[in-house]
Amino acid sequence: MREPQTNRRSFLMNGTAAVAATASLNLMHTAHAAGSDILKVGLVGCGGRGTGAAEQALTADKNVRLVAMADAFEDRLAESFSALKGSPVAAQVDVPQDRKYFGFDGYKQVIDQVDVVLLTTPPGFRPLHLAYAVEKGKHAFVEKPVAVDAPGVRSVLKSAEEAKAKNLSMVVGLCWRYHSPRVETMKRIHDGEIGKIVAIETTYDSGGVWDPRKTRDEVKSEMEYQMRNWYYYDWLSGDHIVEQAVHAIDTMGWAMGDVPPLLCWGSGGRQVRTDPKYGNIFDHFNVVYEYADGVRGYHTCRHWRGAETRVKDYVLGTKGTGDVFGHKFSGESRWRYRGEANNMYQTEHDALFASIRNAQPVSDLVNGSRSTLLAIMGRMAAYTGKVVTWEDALNSKENLAPSEYNWGDAPQRPVPMPGVTKLA
């Protein structure tokens, strides 16, 4: 997964430009227009998000069949298969027992026999699975984030170049870019309706996710324990600033035209989620991103149960403020979105299959990589207590992945200590 160092200039110049979300929204209306051959779909990662993605993929195109599934754990795959067979798309699910794969290499068997693959495992595996899919010439839905460390991001950028050369469609699960009210709001911000951007505020404060699902007494190895409880280990999830709050950070990147910041600094720690069962991740982050021309991006996220939930994004301009979640502007150019809202999760898949049917490839991999790296950059700053430049983040040698994948040991990474943990 390690690639030669890439500087900020080449990152910007060589990346595949992401197709505008508005174009993706238009594509969804022609999903059945060209061709009627069956497209074979495979699911890699059978958790709740993967099961939902499979249903949305089958809903997007009636000439799609789910023909293969893979997961590390047989029980998770069984639950997913059962849910899909009880769903409105049950008739499109054709996965006999001999096309159900378990363990670390199941993704290969799935990818080898499908046209489109849904990559929805914990994100630590995403670059590896994506690289194999692109090598085999397969279209993909790639759940966010696309990686958990800089070597993974560089791998995804390489895959983006190869996918472009092969005319493959790659939709990333940064779903807000497919939400019609937000698309219109961001278009107006880019058109200058609130003036020049001076600051951005993004907040993803929540009560957290599911508690650890298994104890060490209930599993056979440390690797199984950590993978069952994957959210709480940074090598699998990237920490919650990368796995969950990337949606908010993606909004910041989107507002800034996906041009990276110069640097960031921040803080974070474990205030309430201190029990060792919660792995090695933080429960709160506060990060400041500094862009060219003095623009600042302020991001905060936390997992504190019992505290107020707040998920909001604001873009502050010289003529007013854009409330991105409210789809409205205050100030000189008052405006509010009055149109209908779409199901952004469904629209992602509508756009993906429309692009395949019409031989008009779309790719979100570059903007997905930039937003993922923005989140990783913030995590690096909070973990170490250091100022982190964009070049520091992009060229980081910190590879969180284990040296090999087997049902034995797993990375035993300590809880980071700002001022002690080193910047790699």
Secondary structure by P-SEA (a helix, b strand, c coil): cccccccaaaaaaaccccccaaaaaaaccccccccccbbbbbbccccaaaaaaaaaaaaacccccccccccccaaaaaaaaaaaaaccccccccccccccccccaaaaaaaacccbbbbbccccaaaaaaaaaaaacccccccccccccaaaaaaaaaaaaaaaaabbbbbccccccccaaaaaaaaaaaacccccccbbbbbbcccccccccccccccccaaaaaaaacccccccccccccccaaaaaaaaaaaacccccccccccccccccccccccccccbbbbbbbcccbbbbbbbbbbccccbbbbbbbbbccccccccccccccccbbbbbcccccaaaaaaaaaaaaaaaacccccaaaaaaaaaaaaaaaaaaaaccccccaaaaaaccccccccccccccccccccccccccccc
